[in-house]
């Protein structure tokens, strides 16, 4: 089930527990970090760090860098974004900055001005598979 709307946060999993909500009209000046999922409907002037999902609604703004496990952008970001998992930019999303992510989805109508670097999701299985793909002569040098 997907929830989308001008003033609604988007989530692809209705069971996502949002631990912190920055409400509409709220302005937070300074760096922000959270161990839980975060929904931003207001403005953050500073860097955001989230150990889980960060959801930026259509009215949300971030003027700083974002680091999270997964990110959904409907609002505006002026800064770089580093995501260890999936990054989504919805149709109303606008990003001026670089993106580093394992997975990237950009909806039609979204704006992205920057560079994108795709990284492999780091899991124990993925790290073992990557080690198995090293050429034999490179393994001998180690």
C-alpha positions in Angstrom: 0.0 0.0 0.0 1.4 3.4 -1.0 0.5 6.7 0.5 1.1 9.8 -1.5 -0.3 13.3 -1.2 0.8 16.9 -1.3 1.1 17.1 2.5 1.4 13.4 3.3 4.6 11.6 3.8 5.1 8.8 1.4 5.9 5.3 2.7 6.0 2.0 0.8 5.5 0.1 4.1 2.7 1.2 6.4 4.4 -0.6 9.2 7.3 1.9 9.1 7.6 3.3 12.6 8.5 7.0 12.4 10.3 7.9 15.6 10.6 11.7 14.9 8.5 14.1 13.0 9.6 17.7 12.2 6.2 19.3 11.7 5.1 21.7 9.0 6.2 25.3 9.8 9.0 24.1 12.2 12.5 25.4 11.5 15.4 23.4 13.0 18.8 25.1 12.9 21.8 22.7 13.5 22.8 19.1 12.8 20.2 16.5 13.5 20.5 12.7 14.1 18.1 10.0 14.9 18.3 6.2 15.6 14.7 5.8 14.2 12.9 6.7 11.0 12.3 10.4 10.5 9.6 12.4 8.7 10.4 16.0 7.8 7.5 18.3 7.0 9.3 21.5 8.1 12.8 22.9 7.4 16.2 21.7 8.7 19.2 24.0 8.2 22.0 21.6 8.9 23.1 18.0 8.3 20.7 15.1 8.9 21.8 11.6 10.0 19.2 8.8 10.3 20.0 5.2 11.1 16.8 4.1 9.3 14.4 5.7 6.8 14.3 9.5 6.2 11.1 10.8 4.6 11.0 14.4 3.3 7.4 15.5 2.5 6.5 17.8 -0.4 6.6 20.8 2.0 9.9 19.7 3.7 13.2 21.3 3.1 16.8 20.3 4.1 19.7 22.7 3.6 22.6 20.4 4.5 23.8 16.8 3.9 21.7 13.7 4.5 22.9 10.3 5.6 20.5 7.4 6.1 19.7 3.8 5.4 16.9 4.7 2.9 15.5 8.0 1.8 12.3 9.2 0.1 12.4 12.8 -1.2 9.2 14.7 -2.1 10.5 18.1 -1.0 13.7 20.1 -1.6 17.3 19.2 -0.6 20.3 21.5 -1.0 23.2 19.2 -0.1 24.7 15.8 -0.6 22.9 12.6 0.2 24.5 9.3 1.2 22.2 6.3 1.4 23.3 2.7 2.2 20.1 1.3 0.6 17.3 2.7 -1.6 16.9 6.3 -2.5 13.7 7.6 -4.1 13.0 11.0 -5.6 9.3 11.5 -6.2 7.8 13.8 -8.8 7.7 16.8 -6.5 11.3 16.2 -5.3 14.1 18.6 -6.0 17.8 17.9 -5.2 20.8 20.2 -5.7 23.7 18.0 -4.6 25.4 14.7 -5.1 23.9 11.3 -4.4 25.6 8.1 -3.3 23.2 5.2 -3.1 22.9 1.4 -3.6 19.6 1.9 -5.5 18.1 5.0 -7.0 14.6 5.6 -8.3 13.7 9.0 -9.9 10.1 9.7 -10.8 9.1 11.6 -13.9 9.0 15.3 -13.1 11.6 15.2 -10.3 14.6 17.5 -10.5 18.2 16.4 -9.7 21.2 18.6 -10.2 24.4 16.8 -9.2 26.3 13.6 -9.6 25.2 10.1 -8.7 27.5 7.3 -7.6 26.0 3.8 -7.3 27.4 1.5 -4.6 26.7 -2.1 -3.9 24.6 -2.8 -0.8 27.1 -3.9 1.9 25.9 -7.2 3.4 27.9 -10.1 4.6 26.7 -12.2 1.6 27.6 -9.3 -0.8 31.0 -8.8 0.7 31.7 -12.6 0.4 30.5 -12.5 -3.2 32.7 -9.5 -4.0 35.7 -11.3 -2.5 34.9 -14.4 -4.7 34.9 -12.2 -7.8 38.5 -10.9 -7.3 40.8 -12.2 -10.1 43.1 -15.1 -9.0 46.3 -13.1 -9.6 45.0 -10.2 -7.4 44.3 -12.7 -4.6 47.9 -14.0 -4.8 49.3 -10.5 -4.3 47.5 -10.1 -1.0 
